[in-house]
């Protein structure tokens, strides 16, 4: 969702800056376009950082001794947070 919003903001800002040739006395559309492109770039970078953090993996290993038999029991757990992408 954040990547889509960032791309949308960047595209609208580029259209306002480079494609429109409209002069308004009360607002400078070039500046608004540059601000939207900057905001879109920031949202894209934050979205990529959040996606990278979401795909972290955690592994836990625990070894205990069974008191009844005296044998070692090893239990391994692995969890992955986030969506698994193929």
C-alpha positions as MATLAB code, in Angstrom:
seq = 'XXXXXXXXXXXXXXXXXXXXXXXXXXXXXXXXXXXXXXXXXXXXXXXXXXXXXXXXXXXXXXXXXXXXXXXXXXXXXXXXXXXXXX';
ca = [
       0.000    0.000    0.000;
       2.761    2.456    0.869;
       4.627    1.758   -2.356;
       1.497    2.468   -4.377;
       0.888    5.718   -2.520;
       4.502    6.784   -3.052;
       4.340    6.077   -6.777;
       1.014    7.935   -7.018;
       2.392   11.000   -5.231;
       5.511   10.984   -7.371;
       3.497   10.679  -10.589;
       1.085   13.483   -9.658;
       4.020   15.687   -8.695;
       5.770   14.985  -12.004;
       2.593   15.820  -13.920;
       2.186   19.093  -12.033;
       5.826   20.017  -12.544;
       6.580   18.939  -16.088;
       3.330   18.358  -17.990;
       1.110   21.265  -17.012;
       1.690   24.739  -18.386;
      -0.812   26.612  -16.237;
      -0.085   29.825  -14.357;
      -2.036   30.613  -11.246;
      -1.409   33.836   -9.376;
      -2.056   32.354   -5.930;
      -0.025   29.096   -6.187;
       3.098   27.905   -7.954;
       2.303   24.447   -9.364;
       5.968   23.676  -10.023;
       6.787   23.959   -6.318;
       3.742   21.859   -5.382;
       4.867   19.246   -7.907;
       8.383   19.124   -6.507;
       7.005   18.805   -2.957;
       4.742   15.923   -4.034;
       7.623   14.179   -5.806;
       9.785   14.521   -2.693;
       6.973   13.205   -0.480;
       6.455   10.292   -2.890;
      10.141    9.405   -2.790;
      10.130    9.481    1.026;
       7.031    7.238    1.158;
       8.626    4.775   -1.288;
      11.832    4.567    0.767;
       9.891    4.120    4.023;
       7.738    1.444    2.387;
      10.799   -0.502    1.250;
      12.338   -0.253    4.729;
       9.143   -1.503    6.372;
       8.839   -4.388    3.916;
      12.455   -5.380    4.583;
      11.875   -5.313    8.361;
       8.735   -7.414    8.045;
      10.630  -10.262    6.387;
      12.896  -11.056    9.302;
      13.348  -14.599   10.603;
      13.818  -15.787   14.166;
      15.296  -19.137   15.153;
      15.315  -20.641   18.644;
      17.154  -23.764   19.798;
      16.623  -25.330   23.214;
      18.399  -28.367   24.650;
      17.203  -30.072   27.822;
      17.883  -33.356   29.587;
      14.970  -35.712   30.127;
      14.994  -36.594   33.856;
      13.322  -39.983   33.351;
      15.722  -41.386   30.754;
      18.728  -39.070   31.056;
      18.787  -38.420   27.301;
      19.202  -35.019   25.675;
      16.199  -33.509   23.953;
      16.793  -30.738   21.393;
      13.907  -28.612   20.188;
      14.314  -26.237   17.243;
      11.766  -23.570   16.374;
      11.838  -21.277   13.396;
       9.385  -18.449   12.824;
       9.184  -16.026    9.956;
       7.171  -12.865   10.277;
       5.530  -11.344    7.245;
       4.386  -12.812    3.969;
       6.424  -15.481    2.230;
       6.991  -14.405   -1.359;
       7.962  -17.019   -3.899;
];
